[in-house]
Amino acid sequence: MNIRFTGPLGCILALGTPGGPAPRPADAGARMIADARRGAMIIELAPVDLPAHASHHEVAQPPVAILQVPAGGWIYGFHVEVVDADGRLLPPEIVHHFNLIDPDHRELFLPISRRLVAAGKETGDQRLPWLLFGLPLERGSRVLASAMVENPTPVAYRGARVRLVLPYVPDGRPWPFFRVFPWQLDVAFPVGDKSFDLPRGRWSKSYEGSPAVAGTVVAIGGHVHDLAEAIEFADATTGEVIYRAAPLTDSSGEVVGVPVGRLYRWRRLGVRIVPGHRYRVTVYYNNPSDAVIPDGGMGVVAGIFVPDRHMTWPAANPADSLYQQDLRHAMRLVGSEHDMNMHHAMSHH
Ligand SMILES: [Cu+2]
């Protein structure tokens, strides 16, 4: 194991959230359990208190957690929920987003940590047909879980815990039929914050890359912010548009989601992608105001991918500088107030 890799991971365990308050002594930790009765693995982050009408800047965020997968199995969906100290469900709008990454394997298009789950407010309940598809999770492997919370409601909550519920089929069953891997391609790749300023008028932003392994994309969706007109995933080598969607909006024009393209339904075997081609994600915005909107834009496609037979998913290379930068960002060890903690932590290793 590379020392540079265990270093930062060790730091976050020792520090909790850099800049955040010290964890409470009792029941302060995050945990991951396999609940066989519910047929789900459940990740629970440390509890936080949420004042009423508080933006994400005004609440102490739950610390980033590094957890060990308690059982082997096949994940076939996910949803995010938040409960109070007594286990009662709280309004879902408290969770702005939830991210789960696998620091020991690389992402499909980039040498950064593999993105397992990225759930936003509008993601809702995601399920794959469990007889057909499953994401393999190995017992004892490591995952890194983080969430951003806020409280737009008029009620204050104490001891709120964010949960990621992952329905799964235990190892040793004859199904699922295909092992699938989630992937993302973000217009704000390779590293750092994924939101960006929106200039006035019509404008687009793209990012391009090639997959590390060949296989088939069987489903694809996206995430955009208000004022987005479309999100697109294309083969930049051939010019073929593989997926293009306009966001779904409510009556006030606010984005409520992006339609998922289930490529396995209408093309049977999905769309094959190969390391020899380049692929491009593009988001299109139209900002009709006469001012730049700070941090107003985001654009990412996320999908599931079936690698070619006998293909092993590539391991992460902890010596890669993009990998290191991305992991520091995922652990919130970058940024002005956080750099100090980073240096502080490093000096103790
Ligand atoms: Cu966003």
Residues whose N, C-alpha, C, O or C-beta is under 5 A from the ligand:
A	BS01	CU	M298
